[in-house]
Amino acid sequence: MQYDVVVIGSGPGGYVAAIRCAQLGLKTAVIEKYSTFGGTCLNVGCIPSKALLDSSEHYHNAAHTFKTHGIELKDLKVNIGQMIARKNVVVQENTAGIAYLFKKNKITTYQGLGSFVDKNTIKIAKNDGAEETITAKNVIIATGSKPTALPFLPIDKKRIITSTEALNLTEVPKHLIVIGGGVIGLELGSVYARLGAKVTVIEFMDAIIGTMDKTLSKELQKSLAKLGFEFLLSHKVTGAQVKGKKVTVTADNPKGEQVTIEGDYCIVAVGRTAYSEGLGLENIGIQLEERGKKIPVNEHLQTPVEGVYAIGDVIKGAMLAHKAEEEGVFVAETIAGQKPHVNYNLIPGVVYTWPEVASVGYTEEQLKEQGRKYKTGSFPFKASGRARASMDTDGLVKVLADAQTDEVLGVHIIGPRAADMIAEAVVAMEFRASAEDIGRICHAHPTYTEALKEAALAATENRAIHI
């Protein structure tokens, strides 16, 4: 079979690229090695973790805030089996939705491992041992990533686990140890902390969510501590052992002294690694960069081989589903002869804890490093009428603007529905709005987004009204 475009991988980057190619009239095929479409995000990442986060949030509110709202319950308990079953249904519905979209857009799908014979020929090794070869004018590599393993800490998938196994536990841990204070570890830690687990986070850096603005890191740590999280920052993990139903993790503290933490499960959440094994890149002369992990691409996301593109987690940049989606559209439109663009500085990052954390643009630390003159305004949710009404008063909105032009350079939110609120900031920054522009926009009352308006006013000659 001859195609205009073959996409290897059906995660958010791959399936969006395929659909956009089909919309543009290109004959398109997708190769997926697993039995369901959607990649990590839909199967064992974004979607199932959010399903469990929502379920655990309902339980936590029922246990801790319903009484204040005048709702009284008896014999409240966790049915972890039903919680996991609901998560599985959510996953099935989403992956089935991708299959529907492929059919609707007349995209041919192949199940198996795709690898390059040459730059226009792809061999598909199917699960039943059979092989098939197809050809394409263009190929898009969208094979995503996998959890990063620590070489000195073997994962047995029973007691020492990755995020994948953490989505399918059959019991609520008594003590959950999380190695890594990034997005994945904190989200999964939140799930089980809300259900009653003690959670200890061991982080090598001196702060959690280290790539975000330090204000967000400090505020989130305070909020999670209220939930019962314990944080061992600036600790270097040195090993772990499983004995029966117990996991013992050893680490060196900032003084170089060894500390021991004992729990019943340990999640290794130290990031993700680009997945390119089995692609046969050596057959077309592509050599990986960044310590043999990432596929090199130019400004058009084309690899050194003409007609072969790569997107998402397998190339440089943030490992985010929505970044991969934007790149998928970018490559599809590039192949079709259009002139698309992606503004990498305005790709928002989100942590789906509660309160949620969301950020776009430059952090205050980055602006200081650049030597750029800026001004800042912030507004706490405890001063928000809407937040008081919902008992979600933790957190704040922080706006960074250029000292001379007032152009918004960064927006950082920790608070209720921050994941949705950040979109307003992205739109404003795409149109190069000033802080005063946001401050002069009428926001409905009472809403959480009024906090963004107030923070923008605070950055504009300290004009916030409600603080």
C-alpha positions as CSV (number, residue, x, y, z in Angstrom):
1,M,0.0,0.0,0.0
2,Q,1.2,3.5,-0.9
3,Y,0.3,6.4,1.4
4,D,0.9,10.1,1.4
5,V,1.6,9.9,5.2
6,V,2.2,7.1,7.6
7,V,2.1,7.9,11.3
8,I,3.9,5.6,13.7
9,G,2.2,5.8,17.1
10,S,-1.4,6.7,18.0
11,G,-1.0,8.9,21.1
12,P,-2.2,12.5,21.2
13,G,0.5,13.6,18.8
14,G,0.1,10.7,16.4
15,Y,-3.7,10.5,16.2
16,V,-4.1,14.3,15.9
17,A,-1.4,14.4,13.2
18,A,-3.2,11.6,11.3
19,I,-6.6,13.3,11.5
20,R,-5.3,16.6,10.4
21,C,-3.5,14.9,7.5
22,A,-6.7,13.2,6.4
23,Q,-8.6,16.5,6.7
24,L,-6.1,18.0,4.3
25,G,-6.8,15.3,1.7
26,L,-3.7,13.2,2.3
27,K,-4.0,9.4,2.2
28,T,-3.1,8.5,5.7
29,A,-2.3,5.4,7.8
30,V,-1.5,4.8,11.4
31,I,0.6,2.0,12.9
32,E,0.1,1.2,16.6
33,K,1.9,-1.6,18.4
34,Y,-0.6,-1.9,21.2
35,S,-4.1,-3.3,21.0
36,T,-5.8,0.0,21.7
37,F,-5.2,3.5,20.3
38,G,-4.4,6.6,22.3
39,G,-0.9,5.9,23.5
40,T,0.3,6.5,27.1
41,C,-2.0,9.5,27.6
42,L,-5.3,7.7,27.0
43,N,-4.4,4.3,28.3
44,V,-2.0,4.7,31.2
45,G,-1.4,8.4,31.7
46,C,-3.4,11.6,31.5
47,I,-6.9,10.2,31.2
48,P,-6.9,7.3,33.8
49,S,-5.0,9.4,36.3
50,K,-7.5,12.2,36.1
51,A,-10.4,9.7,36.5
52,L,-8.8,8.5,39.7
53,L,-8.0,12.0,40.9
54,D,-11.7,12.9,40.4
55,S,-12.9,9.8,42.3
56,S,-10.5,10.3,45.2
57,E,-11.5,14.0,45.3
58,H,-15.1,13.1,45.7
59,Y,-14.3,10.7,48.6
60,H,-12.0,13.2,50.3
61,N,-14.7,15.9,50.1
62,A,-17.3,13.5,51.4
63,A,-15.1,12.6,54.3
64,H,-13.8,16.1,55.2
65,T,-16.0,18.9,53.9
66,F,-19.5,17.5,53.3
67,K,-20.4,18.0,57.0
68,T,-19.6,21.7,56.8
69,H,-21.9,21.9,53.8
70,G,-24.7,20.4,55.8
71,I,-24.4,16.9,54.2
72,E,-24.1,14.1,56.7
73,L,-23.0,10.6,55.8
74,K,-22.6,7.3,57.7
75,D,-20.3,4.4,57.1
76,L,-18.3,6.1,54.4
77,K,-15.8,3.8,52.8
78,V,-13.6,3.4,49.8
79,N,-14.4,0.7,47.2
80,I,-11.1,0.7,45.3
81,G,-12.3,-2.1,43.0
82,Q,-15.2,0.1,41.7
83,M,-12.9,3.1,41.5
84,I,-10.5,1.2,39.2
85,A,-13.4,-0.2,37.2
86,R,-14.8,3.3,36.6
87,K,-11.4,4.4,35.5
88,N,-11.2,1.5,33.1
89,V,-14.6,2.4,31.5
90,V,-13.4,6.0,31.0
91,V,-10.2,4.7,29.3
92,Q,-12.3,2.3,27.1
93,E,-14.6,5.1,26.0
94,N,-11.8,7.4,25.1
95,T,-9.8,4.8,23.1
96,A,-12.9,3.7,21.3
97,G,-13.4,7.3,20.4
98,I,-10.1,7.4,18.6
99,A,-11.0,4.3,16.6
100,Y,-14.2,6.1,15.6
101,L,-12.4,9.2,14.5
102,F,-9.9,7.1,12.4
103,K,-12.9,5.4,10.7
104,K,-14.7,8.7,10.2
105,N,-11.7,10.3,8.6
106,K,-10.9,7.2,6.4
107,I,-7.6,6.6,8.1
108,T,-6.2,3.1,7.6
109,T,-4.9,1.5,10.8
110,Y,-2.3,-1.3,11.3
111,Q,-1.7,-3.2,14.6
112,G,2.0,-4.0,15.1
113,L,5.5,-2.7,15.5
114,G,6.5,-0.3,12.7
115,S,10.1,0.0,11.6
116,F,12.0,1.6,8.8
117,V,13.3,-0.5,5.9
118,D,14.2,2.7,4.1
119,K,12.8,6.2,4.4
120,N,9.8,5.4,2.4
121,T,9.2,1.8,3.4
122,I,7.8,0.7,6.7
123,K,7.7,-3.0,7.9
124,I,4.9,-3.9,10.3
125,A,5.7,-6.8,12.6
126,K,2.3,-8.0,13.8
127,N,1.6,-9.6,17.2
128,D,0.8,-12.9,15.5
129,G,4.2,-13.1,13.9
130,A,3.1,-12.0,10.5
131,E,4.8,-9.1,8.7
132,E,3.5,-6.6,6.2
133,T,5.2,-3.8,4.3
134,I,3.8,-0.4,3.3
135,T,5.2,2.7,1.6
136,A,4.8,6.4,2.2
137,K,5.9,9.7,0.8
138,N,6.1,11.0,4.4
139,V,6.5,9.4,7.8
140,I,5.7,11.0,11.2
141,I,7.3,9.3,14.2
142,A,5.1,9.8,17.3
143,T,6.1,6.9,19.5
144,G,6.0,8.9,22.8
145,S,7.8,7.9,26.0
146,K,8.0,5.4,28.8
147,P,8.6,5.8,32.6
148,T,12.3,6.4,33.4
149,A,13.9,3.7,35.5
150,L,16.7,4.1,38.0
151,P,19.5,1.6,37.1
152,F,20.1,0.8,40.8
153,L,16.5,0.4,41.7
154,P,14.8,-2.6,39.9
155,I,11.0,-2.3,39.4
156,D,9.2,-5.5,40.2
157,K,5.8,-4.0,39.3
158,K,4.3,-5.3,42.5
159,R,5.8,-3.3,45.4
160,I,8.3,-1.1,43.5
161,I,6.1,0.3,40.7
162,T,5.8,2.9,38.0
163,S,2.8,5.2,37.3
164,T,1.3,2.4,35.1
165,E,0.9,-0.1,38.0
166,A,-0.1,2.7,40.4
167,L,-3.3,3.1,38.3
168,N,-4.4,-0.4,39.1
169,L,-3.7,-1.0,42.8
170,T,-6.1,-3.4,44.5
171,E,-5.8,-1.7,47.9
172,V,-5.1,1.7,49.4
173,P,-1.5,1.7,50.6
174,K,-0.9,2.4,54.3
175,H,2.3,4.2,53.5
176,L,3.1,5.1,49.9
177,I,6.6,6.2,49.1
178,V,7.0,8.4,46.0
179,I,10.4,8.9,44.4
180,G,10.2,12.2,42.5
181,G,8.4,15.4,43.3
182,G,7.3,16.2,39.8
183,V,3.8,16.2,38.2
184,I,3.3,12.4,38.0
185,G,4.4,11.6,41.5
186,L,2.4,14.4,43.1
187,E,-0.8,13.5,41.2
188,L,-0.7,9.8,42.0
189,G,0.4,10.6,45.6
190,S,-2.7,12.8,45.8
191,V,-5.0,10.0,44.7
192,Y,-3.9,7.8,47.6
193,A,-3.4,10.5,50.2
194,R,-7.0,11.5,49.8
195,L,-8.0,7.9,50.3
196,G,-6.1,7.7,53.6
197,A,-2.6,6.7,52.7
198,K,0.4,8.3,54.3
199,V,2.6,9.7,51.4
200,T,6.3,10.4,51.6
201,V,7.8,12.2,48.6
202,I,11.6,11.9,48.2
203,E,13.0,14.5,45.8
204,F,16.6,15.1,44.7
205,M,16.0,18.8,44.1
206,D,15.4,21.4,46.8
207,A,11.8,22.0,45.6
208,I,8.8,20.1,44.2
209,I,7.6,20.8,40.6
210,G,11.1,22.3,40.1
211,T,10.5,23.5,36.5
212,M,7.7,25.8,37.6
213,D,7.8,29.2,39.3
214,K,9.1,28.8,42.8
215,T,6.0,30.6,44.3
216,L,3.9,27.7,43.0
217,S,6.2,25.1,44.4
218,K,6.1,26.6,47.9
219,E,2.3,27.0,47.8
220,L,1.7,23.5,46.6
221,Q,4.0,22.0,49.2
222,K,2.0,23.8,51.9
223,S,-1.3,22.6,50.5
224,L,-0.2,19.0,50.1
225,A,1.3,19.0,53.7
226,K,-2.3,19.7,54.9
227,L,-3.3,16.5,53.1
228,G,-0.7,14.5,55.0
229,F,2.2,14.5,52.6
230,E,5.7,14.3,54.0
231,F,8.5,15.8,51.9
232,L,12.2,14.8,51.9
233,L,13.8,17.4,49.7
234,S,17.4,17.4,48.6
235,H,17.5,13.7,49.2
236,K,19.3,11.3,46.9
237,V,17.8,7.8,46.7
238,T,20.4,5.1,46.9
239,G,18.4,1.9,46.8
240,A,15.3,0.0,47.7
241,Q,14.5,-3.5,48.9
242,V,11.3,-5.6,49.0
243,K,10.7,-8.0,51.8
244,G,7.3,-9.6,51.9
245,K,4.8,-6.8,51.8
246,K,7.2,-4.1,52.8
247,V,9.5,-1.8,50.7
248,T,12.5,-0.1,52.3
249,V,14.0,2.8,50.5
250,T,17.4,4.3,51.4
251,A,18.5,7.8,50.7
252,D,21.2,10.3,51.6
253,N,19.9,13.5,53.2
254,P,21.5,16.9,52.6
255,K,24.2,16.2,55.2
256,G,25.2,13.0,53.5
257,E,23.6,10.8,56.2
258,Q,21.7,7.7,55.2
259,V,18.0,7.7,56.0
260,T,15.6,4.8,55.7
261,I,11.9,5.0,54.7
262,E,9.7,1.9,55.0
263,G,6.3,1.6,53.2
264,D,4.2,-0.9,51.5
265,Y,4.4,0.5,48.0
266,C,7.0,2.7,46.2
267,I,6.2,4.6,43.0
268,V,9.3,5.5,40.9
269,A,8.3,8.8,39.2
270,V,11.5,10.4,38.2
271,G,10.3,11.4,34.7
272,R,9.9,9.8,31.3
273,T,12.3,8.7,28.6
274,A,11.7,9.0,24.9
275,Y,10.7,5.7,23.3
276,S,12.4,4.9,19.9
277,E,13.4,1.3,20.3
278,G,12.7,-1.0,17.4
279,L,12.0,1.8,14.9
280,G,15.0,0.9,12.8
281,L,16.3,4.5,12.8
282,E,19.8,3.1,12.0
283,N,18.4,1.9,8.7
284,I,17.8,5.5,7.5
285,G,20.8,7.1,9.2
286,I,19.2,8.9,12.1
287,Q,21.4,9.1,15.2
288,L,19.8,10.1,18.5
289,E,20.9,13.2,20.4
290,E,20.6,14.4,24.0
291,R,22.6,11.4,25.4
292,G,21.0,9.0,22.9
293,K,17.4,9.7,23.8
294,K,15.9,12.3,21.4
295,I,15.3,12.3,17.7
296,P,16.9,15.4,16.1
297,V,14.6,17.7,14.1
298,N,14.9,21.1,12.4
299,E,12.5,24.1,12.7
300,H,10.0,22.2,10.5
301,L,10.2,19.1,12.8
302,Q,11.8,17.2,10.0
303,T,14.6,14.8,10.9
304,P,17.9,14.8,9.0
305,V,16.1,12.5,6.6
306,E,13.9,14.3,4.1
307,G,10.2,13.3,4.4
308,V,10.7,11.8,7.9
309,Y,9.3,13.9,10.8
310,A,9.1,13.4,14.5
311,I,6.8,15.0,17.2
312,G,6.0,14.8,20.8
313,D,8.0,13.1,23.5
314,V,10.6,11.7,21.2
315,I,11.9,15.1,20.3
316,K,13.2,18.0,22.4
317,G,10.9,20.1,24.6
318,A,8.3,19.5,27.3
319,M,6.7,16.0,27.4
320,L,3.1,17.2,27.3
321,A,0.2,15.7,25.4
322,H,-1.0,19.1,24.1
323,K,2.5,20.0,22.9
324,A,2.5,16.8,20.9
325,E,-1.0,17.6,19.5
326,E,0.2,21.1,18.3
327,E,3.2,19.6,16.7
328,G,1.0,16.9,15.0
329,V,-1.1,19.7,13.4
330,F,2.1,21.6,12.6
331,V,3.7,18.7,10.7
332,A,0.5,17.8,8.9
333,E,0.0,21.3,7.6
334,T,3.7,21.6,6.7
335,I,3.5,18.5,4.6
336,A,0.4,20.0,2.9
337,G,2.4,23.1,2.0
338,Q,1.0,25.4,4.6
339,K,2.9,27.8,6.9
340,P,1.9,26.8,10.5
341,H,3.5,27.9,13.7
342,V,3.9,26.7,17.3
343,N,4.7,29.2,20.1
344,Y,6.7,27.0,22.5
345,N,6.8,29.7,25.2
346,L,3.0,29.7,25.4
347,I,2.4,26.0,25.9
348,P,0.8,25.8,29.4
349,G,1.9,23.3,32.1
350,V,-0.6,21.9,34.6
351,V,-0.5,19.8,37.7
352,Y,-3.8,18.2,38.5
353,T,-3.5,18.1,42.3
354,W,-6.0,20.0,44.4
355,P,-5.5,22.9,44.4
356,E,-4.5,22.7,40.7
357,V,-1.4,24.3,39.4
358,A,-1.1,25.9,36.0
359,S,1.6,28.0,34.4
360,V,2.4,29.7,31.1
361,G,5.2,31.9,29.9
362,Y,8.3,32.9,31.8
363,T,8.8,32.2,35.5
364,E,10.2,34.9,37.8
365,E,13.4,32.9,38.1
366,Q,13.8,33.0,34.3
367,L,13.2,36.7,34.0
368,K,15.8,37.3,36.7
369,E,18.3,35.1,34.9
370,Q,17.6,37.1,31.7
371,G,18.2,40.4,33.5
372,R,14.8,41.5,32.2
373,K,13.0,44.3,34.1
374,Y,9.6,43.1,35.2
375,K,6.8,43.9,37.6
376,T,4.6,41.4,39.5
377,G,1.1,41.3,40.8
378,S,-0.6,38.6,42.8
379,F,-4.0,37.9,44.3
380,P,-4.8,35.2,46.9
381,F,-7.9,33.0,46.5
382,K,-8.7,33.6,50.2
383,A,-9.8,37.0,49.0
384,S,-12.1,35.6,46.3
385,G,-15.8,35.4,47.1
386,R,-16.3,32.4,44.7
387,A,-13.4,30.5,46.4
388,R,-14.8,31.2,49.8
389,A,-18.2,29.9,48.7
390,S,-16.6,26.6,47.6
391,M,-14.2,26.4,50.5
392,D,-11.2,26.4,48.0
393,T,-9.2,29.3,49.4
394,D,-5.7,27.8,49.1
395,G,-3.4,29.4,46.5
396,L,-3.0,32.5,44.4
397,V,-2.7,34.0,40.9
398,K,0.6,35.6,40.0
399,V,1.1,37.9,36.9
400,L,4.5,38.9,35.6
401,A,4.6,41.9,33.2
402,D,7.3,43.8,31.4
403,A,8.3,46.9,33.5
404,Q,8.2,49.3,30.5
405,T,5.6,47.9,28.1
406,D,3.3,46.1,30.6
407,E,3.2,43.1,28.2
408,V,2.3,40.0,30.2
409,L,5.3,37.7,30.3
410,G,4.1,34.9,32.6
411,V,1.0,33.8,34.5
412,H,1.3,31.3,37.4
413,I,-1.8,30.0,39.2
414,I,-2.3,27.6,42.1
415,G,-5.9,27.3,43.1
416,P,-9.3,25.9,42.2
417,R,-9.8,25.2,38.4
418,A,-6.3,26.6,37.6
419,A,-6.1,24.1,34.7
420,D,-9.1,25.8,33.0
421,M,-8.2,29.3,34.1
422,I,-4.8,29.3,32.4
423,A,-6.4,29.3,29.0
424,E,-7.4,32.9,29.4
425,A,-3.8,33.8,30.1
426,V,-2.6,31.8,27.0
427,V,-5.1,33.7,24.8
428,A,-4.1,37.1,26.3
429,M,-0.4,36.3,25.8
430,E,-0.9,35.0,22.2
431,F,-2.2,38.5,21.4
432,R,0.5,40.1,23.4
433,A,-1.9,41.7,25.9
434,S,-0.8,44.0,28.7
435,A,-1.6,43.4,32.3
436,E,-3.9,46.4,32.1
437,D,-5.7,44.7,29.2
438,I,-6.6,41.8,31.4
439,G,-7.4,44.1,34.3
440,R,-9.9,46.0,32.1
441,I,-11.8,43.0,30.8
442,C,-15.1,42.5,32.6
443,H,-15.1,39.1,34.4
444,A,-18.3,37.6,35.6
445,H,-18.9,37.7,39.3
446,P,-18.5,35.5,41.3
447,T,-15.9,33.4,39.4
448,Y,-12.5,32.1,40.1
449,T,-11.2,34.0,37.1
450,E,-11.7,37.3,38.8
451,A,-8.5,36.4,40.7
452,L,-6.6,36.7,37.4
453,K,-8.2,40.1,36.8
454,E,-7.2,41.2,40.3
455,A,-3.6,39.9,39.9
456,A,-3.3,41.8,36.6
457,L,-4.6,44.9,38.3
458,A,-2.0,44.4,41.1
459,A,0.7,44.3,38.4
460,T,-0.7,47.5,37.0
461,E,0.3,50.2,39.5
462,N,-0.9,48.1,42.4
463,R,-4.6,48.6,41.5
464,A,-6.1,45.4,42.8
465,I,-9.5,46.2,44.3
466,H,-10.2,43.3,46.8
467,I,-6.9,43.2,48.7
